[in-house]
Amino acid sequence: MAYLFRLFAALLLVIPAVLPGQPLVDTIGRTTRDRQVYGPALRYIVNDTLSGIHAVWKDGLGLIRYNFRPRRGVWRWTDGTTVSEYPRNLGCLDVDISNGRAMVSCDYIAQGEPTISFFKDDAAGQGRFREFNITTGHRECLVGTTTYGWYKFAATRDDTFFFRGIIGRQAVGPIGPFPGGNLAVSKQVGRYGCIWLRSDSPDRRKLFLRQTPNNGQTWYATECLSDSVPSRRSLSLLGACATYDSIRIHLVADLYDGENVNHNQLWHYCPYVTPAWSLVHEYACPESTRLGDLALAACRPSIGMDRRRRILYVVWEQFDPANIEPLTGLARSDIWASCSQDDGVTWVNPIRLTEPDRTSKRFPSLAEVVDDTLHILYFADRVAGCWEQGQGPTTENAVVYLRTAWVWPGAVAQPGRTFPGADGTRSTVLRSSALNRARVAIYDPAGRRVPGPVAPGVYFVRPATDAGVPIRRVVVTR
């Protein structure tokens, strides 16, 4: 007992309390839509440092829903509010940084003609949206806002990816029929990046990037990213996601060999650092593991950045071959994350942010602005698989907001050693056997009680008999 007392006393002395970044999980809405995106991770959540957190998602067969949490407050609606009065296909979300008003891009069919439009809130977080048509003949509309609230769009027409404003357009490159496009934008300068996956011949499964430094007035040459990846896993099934630090793009992609979806790699790309490509994560499932349609073993990475500390973060969905849905035979997934503090050249060992249970956590979206805290939106599917593709029944699923402070795990942490966190705090490394013997309450990064014994990872502890003591942070090794 004396040893256990000394152990917990050491935790209290060494590790400071978790202050504003305590783990928090909120169910901010419900949805019966399983397939939130077909291609890459899109911008479904925005952390606007002036107004608050904005989030959107698909519901049913054409509804778009929205929720908002002000900087000091709670989520405005229990289940979100409806953006669209009529059926619309959600593109993505952004916020006019000059006034905090949310903008939501979409497309729909009007008199047999594909049409793109966008909704804009009347005021920051009010939830009263007005729709503005852009043009016809286009589909899969994406929106991005830059300095002074200027906004541009990307959309597909006749299997070509276009960048456009309300008036005028620029053909960026051939894309094919699959919705594999994405749009990155700098909030400091008028720089946009169009990213797309070719889904037709002759460059099927190759990933491309084209950038403009001045809101589309001039363009850099198109880059075929797949041709420069230093790996035989250089092809794309889903597309890619990117953010800007200011003028430099940071892109993350899930790449595979074009055949084996159960073994893939996550790569970071920034042409302004050396090397331009760096491996974030590699993961493989047994060949017998079934993932479902349009998925890789670890896929749909979403990227954000703490620009004050110059730390990059990536989150993704990763399928667990040990957690199988009995109704569909598909593997369930959890949300994982990694980070880099050297412009993406090296990445720490990934940590799992959610715990395996009877839900499959899908389609994560990380807010691009990280302010000591990761702001993540994901969907807790009660039956793994997408009913839209005939994989299981329709279920009502939770739309989940996860807020968690990042703990810097370190690549070579040793038991008994302390190391700095990304937010300047310190954490202690312990062996799992030592923590399992301590009389403490243990929580995972999502704030759920862990009954134990604990596996290696990041946890939060306090005395089991005193709920009034602040939560402390530990990193557990084998």
C-alpha positions in Angstrom: 0.0 0.0 0.0 2.9 2.4 0.8 4.2 1.8 -2.7 0.9 2.6 -4.3 0.5 5.7 -2.2 4.0 6.9 -3.3 3.1 6.2 -6.9 -0.1 8.3 -6.9 1.7 11.0 -4.9 4.3 11.2 -7.6 1.6 11.6 -10.2 0.1 14.5 -8.3 3.4 16.3 -7.9 4.8 15.7 -11.4 1.8 16.2 -13.6 -0.2 19.4 -13.7 -4.0 19.5 -13.8 -5.6 19.4 -17.2 -7.1 22.8 -17.5 -9.1 24.1 -20.5 -8.3 21.1 -22.7 -10.0 18.4 -20.7 -11.4 15.6 -22.9 -15.0 16.2 -23.8 -17.4 14.2 -25.9 -20.8 15.7 -26.9 -23.5 14.1 -29.1 -24.5 17.2 -31.1 -27.0 15.6 -33.4 -28.4 12.4 -34.9 -28.3 11.1 -38.5 -29.7 8.2 -40.4 -27.2 8.8 -43.2 -24.3 6.3 -43.0 -22.3 7.4 -46.0 -21.2 10.9 -45.1 -18.6 11.2 -47.9 -17.5 9.0 -50.8 -14.0 10.4 -51.3 -11.6 12.2 -49.0 -12.3 13.9 -45.6 -14.1 17.1 -46.2 -14.4 20.2 -44.0 -17.4 19.4 -41.8 -16.2 21.3 -38.7 -14.6 24.7 -38.4 -13.0 26.3 -35.3 -13.5 30.0 -35.8 -11.4 31.7 -33.1 -13.8 34.7 -33.0 -17.3 33.1 -33.1 -17.0 29.4 -32.0 -17.2 25.9 -33.4 -19.4 25.3 -36.5 -20.4 21.8 -37.7 -22.5 20.3 -40.5 -23.5 16.8 -41.6 -25.8 14.9 -43.8 -29.1 13.4 -42.6 -31.6 11.2 -44.3 -31.9 11.4 -48.1 -31.0 15.1 -48.6 -31.1 17.0 -45.4 -28.2 19.1 -44.3 -28.0 19.8 -40.5 -25.9 22.4 -38.6 -24.9 23.1 -35.0 -22.9 25.8 -33.3 -21.1 26.2 -30.0 -20.0 29.8 -29.1 -16.6 30.4 -27.6 -18.1 30.4 -24.1 -21.2 28.3 -24.1 -22.8 25.1 -25.1 -24.1 23.7 -28.3 -27.0 25.8 -29.5 -29.3 22.9 -30.6 -29.8 19.5 -29.1 -29.9 17.8 -32.5 -28.8 20.6 -34.7 -30.9 22.7 -37.0 -31.9 22.2 -40.6 -29.9 24.2 -43.2 -31.8 23.1 -46.3 -35.6 23.3 -46.8 -35.4 21.0 -49.8 -33.1 18.0 -50.6 -29.5 19.0 -51.1 -26.2 17.1 -51.3 -23.8 18.5 -48.8 -20.4 19.7 -50.1 -18.5 21.2 -47.2 -18.4 24.0 -44.6 -16.4 27.1 -44.2 -16.8 30.3 -42.2 -16.5 33.9 -43.4 -13.7 35.1 -41.1 -14.8 38.7 -41.3 -18.1 38.1 -39.5 -18.2 34.5 -38.3 -21.1 33.5 -40.6 -21.1 29.9 -41.7 -21.2 29.0 -45.4 -22.3 25.6 -46.7 -21.8 24.4 -50.3 -24.1 21.9 -51.9 -25.5 20.6 -55.2 -28.9 19.3 -56.3 -31.0 18.5 -59.4 -33.3 21.3 -60.8 -35.5 20.3 -63.7 -33.2 17.5 -64.6 -30.1 19.8 -64.5 -27.3 19.5 -61.9 -27.0 22.8 -60.0 -24.5 24.1 -57.4 -25.4 26.6 -54.7 -24.4 27.7 -51.2 -26.1 28.6 -48.0 -25.0 31.5 -45.8 -26.1 32.1 -42.2 -27.7 35.5 -41.4 -25.3 35.9 -38.5 -22.7 33.9 -36.6 -24.3 30.8 -35.2 -27.9 31.9 -35.8 -28.9 28.9 -37.9 -31.0 31.0 -40.3 -29.6 30.1 -43.7 -30.3 31.6 -47.1 -29.5 29.8 -50.3 -27.7 31.4 -53.3 -27.5 29.6 -56.6 -24.1 29.7 -58.4 -24.6 27.9 -61.8 -26.0 24.9 -63.5 -24.2 21.9 -65.1 -21.9 21.4 -62.1 -21.9 19.0 -59.2 -20.0 18.2 -56.0 -19.5 21.8 -54.9 -16.9 22.8 -52.3 -16.4 26.2 -50.7 -13.3 27.9 -49.3 -13.1 31.4 -47.7 -9.9 33.4 -47.4 -8.9 36.9 -46.2 -11.6 39.5 -45.8 -14.3 36.8 -46.2 -13.7 36.3 -50.0 -14.9 33.0 -51.1 -14.3 30.6 -54.0 -15.7 27.3 -55.1 -14.5 24.0 -56.7 -16.9 21.8 -58.6 -17.0 19.1 -61.3 -18.5 19.5 -64.8 -18.3 17.0 -67.6 -15.7 15.0 -65.6 -13.4 18.1 -65.3 -12.5 19.8 -62.0 -13.2 23.5 -62.0 -12.2 26.4 -59.7 -14.7 29.2 -59.9 -16.3 32.3 -58.3 -19.9 33.4 -58.5 -18.9 34.6 -62.0 -16.2 33.0 -64.1 -14.4 29.7 -63.9 -11.0 28.0 -64.5 -10.6 24.4 -65.6 -8.1 22.8 -63.2 -7.8 19.3 -64.6 -9.6 16.1 -65.6 -11.1 14.2 -62.7 -13.5 11.6 -63.9 -16.9 10.7 -62.4 -15.9 9.8 -58.8 -16.2 12.6 -56.3 -12.5 12.7 -55.4 -11.9 16.4 -55.3 -11.0 18.7 -52.4 -10.3 22.4 -51.8 -7.7 23.9 -49.4 -7.5 27.6 -48.7 -5.1 29.9 -46.8 -6.8 32.3 -44.3 -3.9 34.7 -44.5 -3.5 35.2 -48.2 -5.5 34.5 -51.3 -4.0 31.0 -51.9 -6.0 28.0 -52.9 -5.1 24.4 -53.6 -7.2 22.1 -55.7 -6.6 18.4 -55.0 -8.2 15.7 -57.0 -8.1 12.0 -57.7 -8.3 10.8 -61.3 -11.0 8.1 -61.5 -10.7 7.5 -65.3 -8.0 6.4 -67.7 -5.1 7.0 -68.4 -4.1 8.2 -64.9 -6.6 6.2 -62.9 -6.0 6.3 -59.1 -3.3 9.0 -59.4 -3.4 12.1 -57.2 -3.0 15.7 -58.5 -2.5 19.1 -57.0 -2.7 22.6 -58.6 -2.4 25.9 -56.7 -3.1 29.5 -57.2 -1.4 32.2 -55.2 -3.9 35.0 -55.9 -7.5 33.8 -55.8 -7.3 32.2 -59.2 -5.8 35.0 -61.3 -2.7 32.9 -62.1 -1.9 29.2 -61.5 1.1 27.1 -60.9 1.7 24.0 -63.0 -0.2 20.9 -62.2 1.7 18.4 -60.0 1.1 14.6 -60.3 1.7 13.7 -56.7 1.6 10.0 -57.2 4.6 10.2 -59.5 6.8 11.5 -56.7 5.8 9.4 -53.7 8.8 7.5 -52.4 6.9 4.3 -52.1 5.3 1.6 -54.3 2.1 2.5 -52.4 1.5 5.7 -54.4 -2.0 5.4 -55.7 -5.2 6.9 -54.2 -8.6 5.3 -53.7 -10.3 8.3 -52.0 -8.3 11.5 -52.6 -6.5 13.8 -50.1 -7.0 16.6 -47.6 -4.8 19.7 -47.0 -4.3 22.9 -45.0 -2.1 25.9 -45.3 0.2 27.3 -42.6 0.1 30.6 -44.5 1.5 30.2 -48.0 2.8 26.6 -47.7 0.4 23.7 -48.3 0.5 20.7 -46.0 -1.3 17.7 -47.6 -2.1 14.3 -46.2 -3.1 11.3 -48.3 -4.0 7.6 -47.8 -2.1 5.7 -50.4 -2.0 2.1 -51.5 -0.7 -0.1 -54.3 -3.9 -0.1 -56.3 -5.0 -3.6 -55.2 -4.7 -4.4 -51.5 -7.0 -2.1 -49.6 -6.0 -3.9 -46.3 -2.5 -2.5 -46.4 -1.9 1.2 -46.9 0.2 4.2 -45.8 -0.6 7.7 -44.7 1.8 10.3 -46.2 2.4 14.0 -45.6 3.4 16.2 -48.5 4.8 19.8 -48.4 6.9 20.8 -51.4 8.7 23.5 -49.3 10.4 21.2 -46.9 13.0 18.5 -47.3 12.0 15.7 -47.8 8.8 16.8 -49.4 7.2 13.4 -48.6 7.2 11.9 -45.1 5.5 8.8 -43.8 2.9 9.5 -41.1 1.6 5.9 -40.5 1.6 2.5 -42.1 -1.1 -0.1 -41.2 -2.2 -3.5 -42.4 -5.2 -5.8 -41.6 -5.3 -9.5 -42.3 -6.5 -10.2 -45.8 -9.6 -11.8 -44.4 -10.7 -8.5 -42.8 -13.7 -7.0 -44.6 -13.7 -3.2 -44.6 -16.8 -2.4 -46.7 -16.9 -0.3 -49.9 -14.6 2.7 -50.5 -12.3 2.2 -47.5 -8.7 1.4 -46.7 -7.3 -0.1 -43.5 -6.4 3.4 -42.3 -8.1 6.1 -44.3 -9.7 9.5 -44.8 -7.0 11.5 -42.9 -7.9 15.0 -42.0 -5.2 17.6 -41.2 -5.1 20.7 -38.9 -2.4 22.9 -37.4 -1.6 24.9 -34.3 -0.1 27.8 -36.2 1.2 29.5 -33.0 3.3 26.5 -32.1 3.7 25.3 -35.7 2.5 21.8 -34.8 0.7 19.7 -37.4 -2.0 17.2 -36.5 -3.6 14.4 -38.5 -6.6 12.3 -37.5 -8.1 9.3 -39.4 -10.4 6.3 -39.2 -8.7 2.9 -38.7 -10.4 -0.5 -38.9 -9.9 -3.0 -36.2 -9.8 -6.7 -37.3 -10.6 -7.7 -33.7 -13.8 -5.8 -33.5 -16.3 -7.2 -36.1 -19.9 -6.3 -36.5 -21.9 -9.5 -36.4 -24.7 -8.3 -38.6 -22.5 -7.4 -41.6 -19.2 -9.1 -40.9 -17.4 -5.8 -41.4 -14.6 -4.5 -39.2 -15.5 -1.5 -37.0 -13.2 1.5 -36.9 -11.9 3.9 -34.3 -10.4 7.4 -34.6 -6.6 7.7 -34.4 -4.2 10.7 -34.5 -0.6 11.7 -34.8 1.3 15.0 -34.9 4.5 16.6 -36.0 6.4 19.6 -34.7 9.0 19.9 -37.5 6.8 20.9 -40.5 5.8 17.3 -41.1 9.3 15.8 -41.5 8.8 13.4 -38.6 5.6 12.1 -36.9 5.1 10.6 -33.5 3.7 7.2 -32.9 -0.1 7.3 -33.4 -2.5 7.2 -30.5 -6.1 6.0 -30.5 -8.6 8.7 -29.5 -11.6 6.4 -29.1 -12.1 3.0 -27.6 -13.4 -0.1 -29.4 -17.1 -0.8 -28.6 -20.2 -1.7 -30.5 -20.1 1.3 -32.7 -17.9 2.1 -35.7 -16.5 5.6 -35.6 -16.4 6.9 -39.2 -15.6 9.9 -41.4 -13.6 12.0 -38.9 -13.1 15.7 -39.7 -10.5 17.7 -37.8 -11.0 21.5 -37.5 -8.0 23.1 -39.3 -7.4 25.6 -36.5 -5.9 23.8 -33.4 -5.8 26.0 -30.3 -4.0 23.6 -27.9 -7.0 21.4 -28.5 -8.2 19.1 -31.2 -11.8 19.7 -32.4 -13.0 16.5 -34.2 -16.4 15.6 -35.7 -17.2 11.9 -36.3 -20.1 9.5 -36.7 -20.8 6.6 -34.4 -22.4 4.0 -36.7 -24.5 1.5 -34.6 -24.1 -1.2 -37.4 -20.8 -1.1 -39.3 -21.3 -0.7 -43.0 -23.3 1.8 -45.2 -26.9 0.9 -45.8 -26.7 3.0 -49.0 -24.5 0.2 -50.4 -26.7 -2.6 -49.0 -24.5 -3.2 -45.9 -26.8 -3.6 -43.0 -30.0 -1.8 -41.9 -30.7 1.9 -41.5 -29.9 3.1 -38.0 -30.0 6.4 -36.2 -26.5 7.3 -35.3 -24.9 9.8 -33.0 -23.0 12.8 -34.5 -20.1 13.2 -32.1 -17.9 16.2 -31.2 -14.7 15.2 -29.6 -12.5 17.8 -28.0 -9.2 16.7 -26.5 -5.9 18.2 -25.5 -2.9 16.6 -27.2 -0.3 14.7 -25.2 3.1 14.5 -26.9 3.8 10.8 -26.7 7.4 10.9 -27.8 9.0 8.3 -30.0 11.3 6.8 -27.3 9.5 7.4 -24.0 10.9 5.4 -21.0 9.0 4.4 -17.9 9.5 6.9 -15.1 10.5 9.7 -17.4 8.6 13.0 -17.9 8.3 14.8 -21.2 6.7 18.0 -22.5 3.3 18.0 -24.0 2.4 20.0 -27.1 0.6 22.5 -24.9 3.6 23.0 -22.6 2.4 20.7 -19.8 4.3 17.6 -18.6 3.2 14.0 -18.4 4.6 10.9 -16.7 5.4 7.6 -18.4 4.4 4.5 -16.4 4.3 0.8 -17.1 0.8 -0.6 -17.4 1.4 -3.0 -14.6 2.1 -0.1 -12.2 -1.0 1.8 -13.1 -3.2 -1.2 -12.9 -2.1 -1.8 -9.3 -2.9 1.8 -8.3 -6.2 2.7 -6.6 -7.2 5.3 -9.1 -10.1 6.0 -11.5 -8.8 5.8 -15.1 -10.4 7.6 -18.1 -9.6 7.4 -21.8 -9.0 10.6 -23.9 -12.7 10.7 -24.7 -13.6 11.0 -21.0 -15.0 7.5 -20.6 -14.2 5.4 -17.5 -11.8 2.6 -18.2 -12.4 -0.5 -16.0 -8.9 -1.9 -16.5 -6.5 -3.5 -17.0 -5.3 -0.7 -19.3 -3.3 -1.2 -22.5 -0.5 1.2 -23.6 -1.8 4.6 -24.5 -2.8 8.0 -23.0 -5.0 8.1 -20.0 -6.3 10.5 -17.3 -6.4 9.5 -13.6 -7.5 10.7 -10.2 -8.0 8.9 -6.8 -10.9 6.4 -7.0 -12.2 7.7 -3.7 -12.1 11.4 -4.3 -13.8 12.8 -7.3 -12.9 16.4 -6.3 -9.2 16.0 -7.0 -8.2 17.3 -10.5 -7.7 14.8 -13.3 -4.0 14.1 -14.1 -2.5 12.8 -17.3 -0.3 9.8 -17.8 1.2 7.9 -20.8 1.2 4.1 -20.3 3.8 1.7 -21.8 4.0 -2.0 -21.7 
